[in-house]
Amino acid sequence: MRSTSLEQLVDWLETDAAQDIGEVAVTRKLELVGKSTAHILLTTEQQAQELKRQTEEDCAELRAKAEADAQTLRANADDDARRAREEATAEATETIEEGLRRRGQIDDQIHELEDHRAGLLDELGRLRAELSATIDAHPPTPAKQNGEPDRNAPDAEPAQQS
């Protein structure tokens, strides 16, 4: 039987061995290619995960920096607005105080003018009374005829010569 097995082996080697061995080799190569492809896909998946993680990390850093920058800008804008409001309030207060000071000066001048007016009216009243007393102290002179005073009148004034 051994010879039959050897004969069969020889027969197989001479006829179908190349084809059978080629199929096995192709199958093995395909298995190797499959393993290699699986390894490539696994490596690619790992790299993709690492890239995704790195990208998310970078995005988080950029977002945090942008938010910090925005917060700084908001704080600066708030400070600028506060300063502008304080300056405007100070200027308005100064303007109001200046207006009130001027109003006080004008009121003082009005009171001075009113006091001066009252003094002038008193002086006018006094002068009027004095003039009235002077007029009352001198009786009227007799009527003039032809523009000349009556010379026979006891209180007649002498005619003035021009």
C-alpha positions as CSV (number, residue, x, y, z in Angstrom):
1,M,0.0,0.0,0.0
2,R,2.8,2.1,0.5
3,S,3.7,2.1,-3.0
4,T,0.2,3.0,-3.9
5,S,0.4,6.0,-1.7
6,L,3.7,6.9,-3.2
7,E,2.4,6.4,-6.6
8,Q,-0.6,8.5,-5.8
9,L,1.6,11.2,-4.4
10,V,3.8,11.1,-7.5
11,D,0.8,11.2,-9.7
12,W,-0.7,14.1,-7.8
13,L,2.6,16.0,-7.9
14,E,2.9,15.4,-11.7
15,T,-0.7,16.5,-12.4
16,D,-2.8,18.5,-9.9
17,A,-0.1,19.6,-7.4
18,A,0.7,22.9,-9.1
19,Q,-2.9,23.9,-9.3
20,D,-3.8,22.7,-5.8
21,I,-0.7,24.4,-4.3
22,G,-1.4,27.6,-6.2
23,E,-4.9,27.7,-4.8
24,V,-3.5,27.2,-1.3
25,A,-0.9,29.9,-1.9
26,V,-3.5,32.3,-3.2
27,T,-5.7,31.6,-0.3
28,R,-2.8,32.1,2.1
29,K,-1.9,35.4,0.3
30,L,-5.5,36.5,0.5
31,E,-5.5,35.7,4.2
32,L,-2.3,37.7,4.6
33,V,-3.8,40.5,2.6
34,G,-6.9,40.3,4.7
35,K,-4.8,40.4,7.9
36,S,-2.7,43.3,6.5
37,T,-5.9,45.2,5.4
38,A,-7.4,44.6,8.9
39,H,-4.2,45.9,10.4
40,I,-4.3,49.0,8.1
41,L,-7.9,49.6,8.9
42,L,-7.3,49.2,12.6
43,T,-4.3,51.6,12.4
44,T,-6.4,54.1,10.3
45,E,-9.2,53.9,12.8
46,Q,-6.8,54.5,15.7
47,Q,-5.3,57.5,13.9
48,A,-8.7,58.9,13.0
49,Q,-9.7,58.6,16.7
50,E,-6.5,60.4,17.7
51,L,-7.0,63.1,15.1
52,K,-10.6,63.5,16.3
53,R,-9.5,63.7,19.9
54,Q,-6.7,66.2,19.0
55,T,-9.2,68.3,17.0
56,E,-11.7,68.4,19.8
57,E,-8.9,69.4,22.2
58,D,-7.8,72.2,19.8
59,C,-11.3,73.3,19.3
60,A,-11.9,73.4,23.1
61,E,-8.7,75.5,23.6
62,L,-9.7,77.9,20.8
63,R,-13.2,78.2,22.2
64,A,-11.9,78.9,25.7
65,K,-9.5,81.5,24.3
66,A,-12.2,83.1,22.2
67,E,-14.5,83.2,25.2
68,A,-11.7,84.7,27.4
69,D,-11.0,87.3,24.7
70,A,-14.7,88.1,24.4
71,Q,-15.0,88.4,28.1
72,T,-12.0,90.7,28.2
73,L,-13.5,92.8,25.4
74,R,-16.8,93.0,27.2
75,A,-15.1,94.0,30.4
76,N,-13.1,96.7,28.5
77,A,-16.3,97.9,26.8
78,D,-18.1,98.0,30.2
79,D,-15.2,100.0,31.7
80,D,-15.2,102.4,28.7
81,A,-19.0,102.8,29.0
82,R,-18.7,103.3,32.8
83,R,-15.9,105.9,32.4
84,A,-17.9,107.7,29.6
85,R,-21.0,107.7,31.9
86,E,-19.0,109.1,34.8
87,E,-17.4,111.8,32.7
88,A,-20.8,112.8,31.3
89,T,-22.3,112.8,34.8
90,A,-19.4,114.9,36.1
91,E,-19.7,117.3,33.2
92,A,-23.5,117.6,33.6
93,T,-23.0,118.1,37.4
94,E,-20.4,120.8,36.6
95,T,-22.7,122.5,34.1
96,I,-25.6,122.4,36.6
97,E,-23.4,123.8,39.4
98,E,-22.2,126.6,37.0
99,G,-25.8,127.4,36.1
100,L,-26.8,127.5,39.7
101,R,-23.8,129.7,40.5
102,R,-24.7,132.1,37.7
103,R,-28.3,132.0,38.7
104,G,-27.3,133.0,42.3
105,Q,-25.2,135.8,40.9
106,I,-28.1,137.0,38.7
107,D,-30.5,136.8,41.7
108,D,-28.0,138.8,43.8
109,Q,-27.8,141.5,41.0
110,I,-31.6,141.5,40.8
111,H,-31.8,142.1,44.5
112,E,-29.1,144.8,44.3
113,L,-31.1,146.5,41.4
114,E,-34.3,146.2,43.3
115,D,-32.7,147.7,46.4
116,H,-31.2,150.5,44.3
117,R,-34.6,151.1,42.6
118,A,-36.2,151.3,46.0
119,G,-33.6,153.8,47.2
120,L,-34.1,155.9,44.0
121,L,-37.8,155.8,44.5
122,D,-37.3,157.0,48.2
123,E,-34.9,159.7,47.0
124,L,-37.4,160.8,44.3
125,G,-40.2,160.9,47.0
126,R,-37.9,163.0,49.2
127,L,-37.0,165.3,46.3
128,R,-40.7,165.6,45.4
129,A,-41.6,166.5,49.0
130,E,-38.7,169.0,49.1
131,L,-39.8,170.6,45.9
132,S,-43.4,170.7,47.0
133,A,-42.3,172.4,50.3
134,T,-40.2,174.9,48.3
135,I,-43.1,175.6,46.0
136,D,-45.4,176.0,49.0
137,A,-42.9,178.3,50.8
138,H,-42.9,180.8,47.9
139,P,-46.3,182.2,47.0
140,P,-47.0,182.7,43.3
141,T,-46.1,186.1,41.8
142,P,-48.7,188.3,40.3
143,A,-49.5,187.6,36.7
144,K,-47.3,189.4,34.2
145,Q,-48.7,191.7,31.7
146,N,-47.1,191.7,28.3
147,G,-44.4,189.5,29.7
148,E,-43.3,192.0,32.4
149,P,-44.0,191.5,36.1
150,D,-46.1,194.0,38.0
151,R,-43.6,196.4,39.5
152,N,-46.0,197.7,41.9
153,A,-46.6,194.4,43.5
154,P,-44.9,194.1,46.9
155,D,-43.2,190.8,46.1
156,A,-42.3,191.6,42.5
157,E,-38.9,190.6,41.5
158,P,-36.8,193.1,39.6
159,A,-36.8,192.4,35.8
160,Q,-33.7,190.8,34.6
161,Q,-31.9,192.4,31.8
162,S,-30.5,190.4,29.1
